[in-house]
Amino acid sequence: MKAVVDIVIIGAGMAGLCASVEAAAAGASVIVLEKQPQIGGSSLLSGCFMAFAGTEFQKQHGITDSADSLIEDMLQVGQYKNDRTLVETYGQHQLETYNWLVNQGVQFIDCQAVSGHTNPRGHTIVPNQAIDMLKSRAIEHGAKIYTDAVVTRLEKRNERVEQVHVTYRGHSYVVEARKGIIIASGGFSRSEDLLEHFAPGLTNTIRLGGVGNTGDGIRLACEQGAWLRDTPYLKGTYGFHPSSTNDNKRQAHTFYKGGIIVNEQGDRFVNESISYKLLGDAALQQSDQSTFQIWDQTVMDKGVKGDALYDFASLEELGLMERSESIEALATIIGVPPSSLQQTISSYNEAVDTGNDVLGRTTLTHTFGKPTKIITAPFYAMNTSTAMLATYAGVTVNEKAEVLNPFNESIPGLFAAGEVVGGFHGAGYMTGSSLGKAAIFGRIAAKQAIQQSNVEEALV
């Protein structure tokens, strides 16, 4: 059986749904194929942040920010290994996309400074609410969304990628895409063979991420000649309790509110203000990868109820934190040398006063905020691990979301957006930029597929 539509979108997370709304609203016939039984993918497991600058939400909270600042933060955090054109495209379209999401009914409930931010620009969403609203808008505009639909291969016709082979409810189908195919299938955090191939150093990480993130989209694109970007920079995500699962992520970033990180010897080993991807690298170098976040009541009071990264009180209620009235007693509880931890905190507190931290810490996160002394009892600790949550590497695209071959030539008919794409983050990761790029480039992919096909049709 064969069907013919304008656009086929593979994956129904943030990128795929934004592409489907954009394309269907423009009058294109759209089919979305999601291999899992439910939509949302890893977008539902995200930290809930989207990085936007200059928004009305920020202005209402007295926050001054700009696209230029956002762009520079992304490049700095990525150690300038990012594709500058992609980052600048993000900056050019980010405010427009924020307003577009608001118009679609996506609710933004808070704005915080998180990893890599010069200013508070982490706009928090409720992922389920955002995904449900985008799904509703796509269907309203006529898009058809199929779950349990597994794409097995793509096929060229007349040098253009046009056909999608899919298995749905036990039957095989071919769907022809007249205007374009958009791969938005996520990464490969659940593919042991791809992780072993591209990131063997991440063996000792907790395996999280969407269960459908097995690298299907990367394989599909590579068969059609796609090149890959950023695989040398694959990193885990620091901040998870060792008991974390997808259903219970149990994550805390006390270090971005003023806490420190120590190893099992009670020593600091990293500047806690850097990207939590780089923190993950440093933690994996420690003996048995065993590390602890350490903080005091001053930091505890900065917790944010319901926040994915800063809801410290809820983690304490679950019994995942240790608490004591003295540093010495806390050290004994977590099994690190008391004298070492006391000396570490004493040296750190002195560095807060002098500004001469031996590890170079002068801020809370990136260039935002000032560290505070760890002096106010009670004191807290949480055993913390690195997780393989998302793979910010993948197929190469240009600013039009066109998939590129090894010679930087676009592959006709093929587009990609979201986690499946490489080149955007570089060697680090700025919080909120993953969902942000998914929305921005999902829309760009849809617009480009329609625009290019319209030009081609006019020339015929």
C-alpha angles and dihedrals in degrees: 000000000000132000129190124209138152099248134016117198119197110209133025104223126110094298096045095045094047088051091049094051092047094047098042093046087056090057100260121140106242136192120188116200117200117179095202123079090247135035127244103066117190090340086081090056096048127118088256095243129127119187113228131151134207094018127157087242090060092046091053088056095046094252118147113203140148142203089243091057091048092050093049092049091053092049093046094048090047089052087238090289089116123103098260093206091058092047092048090049088054089052093048094052104029100093092044089051093049090054090045091054091050089052090052089057100258109151123222111200107176144003124218142165107251135163113334097005125135088189133021101275104137099120107198124219134180099244096211091052093048094047092046093050093049091048090051092049092049092051092045089057092049104263116147117220121198124189125198085035110138117197108214104177144354122222136202124226120187090353092304127106101239112139130075120196110207138175113216126174092342096311131102121231139176118218118194117211111205096188106025153316117239118200109208098151101130130238137297107261088130097049109096093186094052092044091050090049099045104024113023090156090069096064094114097057130110108257109234133142132093113328089228093056097105100131098261093142094050091052091048092050095044092055087059092052103270121161122220130231137196099011091134088061098055108139142174124241118249124215108063129126109238090245092062122133132171090265092047110028094174097195130164133177101194088150091071089056095048108288125126135223124232136178128230089279089060092247128132112236106174144038100259095208095070126096113297087233089064090043087056091054091051093047092052089058092060124097109283086349086270114156139155136209110223125194144146138232092276089064093039089059089058091065118123117220113236094008116135093226106023107041093114096157093060092052090051090051088054090056094245096126133064120222133192141161092235137042091229093056092044090053091052091051094053094040103246124128107275094213091051095050091046091052091047093053093043091053091046093051091050090051090052087058096044100034090229103116111174090224094046100251113158101146141039097242128358103317097333128103136000125264119245130210120264097232109113116097139256099061125204140204136185127191103235135196140184118251133201094231105149137001109226094193133082146102120011117246136172129227089280091058089246113151111242133212124222090279093055091252118140118247104231114246097009126109134165138195139172130023093343088071126088131197098056106088102034117189097341142029133239111207114249095022094101097061088035094057091043091059096040099046094037088062092043091052092053093047093047094048091054096041096048094047091049090054092047091050091050090054094052 
